[in-house]
Structure formats: C-alpha cells, structure tokens
Amino acid sequence: MANASFLNHINGMDSESFRASRWTSGNHLFPTVIMVTDRAVVRHKRSWFSKDEISFNLSKVASVHIKTGLIWSDILIESSGGTDPLASHGHTKADAQRIRALVEEAQGTLNGPERLKLC
C-alpha cells in the first residue's frame, strides 16, 4: 500500500511514517514523507538534487491543522517556537487523523500523568 503508514525502528525508537500520494501535485516523483517519532515530527521532501527536512520537537508543537478535501488532506503543523509551519499535502484522511492522534498522544505523555479531567 503506497499511502499506508509503516512502522520504522530508529535508534531504539519506534516511529510511524506517512507517505503522500503520488497522484497529488508536487508529489509525482518524490512524495513527501512525514515521520512521527516519540520525540519529534519530521517532514522529508526530496527533489532532483536536494532534500528538504523540517523537524519539530513534540513539546514545541502548538497545533495540528487538517484541511480535508474530497479525497486528500492537507496537514499544517505549527510550532510554538515561531518557526515556519510544517506543511504537507496529498495525504489520505486516515493518515492525517493518525498523525494528529500520534502528536496528541505523545504530548499527553510528555506532559506527565496529571491531565485535566473533564466531567
């Protein structure tokens, strides 16, 4: 499956990677890959002669914005550090929702066991 997430094992850490569809603009030859580890969110974007990589520490992620179209979703991950947001388009709806869930889950783990309990 080209769009399905797959599990990586990097330096003792588990991570999930999400590859954008080749059917979307800008992803025909070199699809964008978003990787979520237990410490960071990383976007890999290749081109003919270069590779662009942006990473945010999970504790610095301010928001995850998902814009869903008929088939594909655009993802915008903003940092609280004031840097440029991490943007990617052409992911499936399920992948976009899984990225958001992983970030929120990791942030809950980073914040400790004391969470706000809603009644």
C-alpha positions in Angstrom: 0.0 0.0 0.0 1.5 3.3 -1.1 -0.3 5.5 1.3 -0.5 3.3 4.3 1.6 4.1 7.3 4.5 1.8 8.1 6.5 1.3 11.3 10.2 2.1 11.4 12.7 1.4 14.1 15.3 4.2 14.5 17.9 4.1 17.2 15.7 2.1 19.6 12.7 4.3 18.9 9.5 3.3 17.1 8.2 5.7 14.6 5.4 5.8 12.0 5.9 7.2 8.5 3.2 8.6 6.2 3.8 9.0 2.5 1.8 11.5 0.4 0.1 10.2 -2.7 1.9 10.4 -6.0 -1.4 11.5 -7.6 -1.1 14.9 -5.9 0.8 17.9 -7.2 4.4 18.2 -6.1 4.5 14.5 -5.1 4.6 12.8 -8.5 8.3 11.8 -8.5 9.3 12.4 -4.9 6.4 12.1 -2.5 6.6 14.0 0.8 7.0 11.7 3.9 6.0 12.8 7.4 7.5 10.7 10.2 6.3 10.9 13.8 8.7 9.5 16.5 8.3 9.6 20.2 10.3 12.9 20.3 9.7 14.7 17.0 7.7 15.3 13.9 9.9 15.2 10.7 8.9 16.1 7.1 11.2 14.8 4.3 10.8 16.3 0.9 13.1 15.3 -1.9 13.8 16.8 -5.3 16.3 16.0 -8.0 19.4 17.5 -6.4 18.4 18.2 -2.8 16.5 17.0 0.2 14.5 19.4 2.5 13.9 18.2 6.0 12.0 20.0 8.7 11.6 18.7 12.3 9.8 19.9 15.4 10.2 18.6 18.9 6.8 17.3 20.0 6.9 19.5 23.1 7.1 22.6 20.7 4.1 21.6 18.5 1.4 24.3 19.0 -1.3 22.9 16.7 -2.1 20.4 14.0 -4.4 21.7 11.4 -6.0 19.3 8.9 -7.8 20.5 5.8 -9.8 17.7 4.2 -10.9 17.7 0.6 -12.9 15.1 -1.2 -10.1 12.6 -1.3 -6.8 14.1 0.0 -5.9 16.1 3.2 -3.5 18.9 3.8 -1.6 19.0 7.1 -0.2 22.1 8.7 1.7 21.6 12.0 2.6 24.8 13.7 5.4 25.3 16.2 5.3 27.4 19.4 8.9 28.5 18.6 7.8 30.9 15.9 9.4 29.0 13.0 7.7 28.3 9.7 5.0 25.7 10.0 5.4 22.2 8.7 3.1 21.8 5.7 2.3 18.8 3.5 -0.5 17.9 1.1 -1.7 14.8 -0.6 -2.1 12.5 2.5 -5.2 10.3 3.0 -7.7 11.4 5.6 -6.9 8.4 7.7 -3.2 9.2 7.6 -3.8 12.9 8.6 -6.0 11.8 11.5 -3.4 9.3 12.6 -0.7 12.0 12.6 -2.8 14.2 14.7 -3.6 11.4 17.2 0.1 10.4 17.5 1.1 14.0 18.2 -1.7 14.5 20.8 -0.8 11.2 22.4 2.9 12.0 22.6 2.2 15.4 24.0 0.0 13.8 26.7 2.8 11.5 27.6 5.3 14.4 27.7 3.1 16.4 30.0 3.1 13.7 32.6 0.3 11.6 34.1 -1.5 14.6 35.6 -4.1 15.6 33.0 -7.1 17.9 33.1 -10.1 15.7 33.8 -13.4 16.8 32.3 -16.6 15.8 34.0 
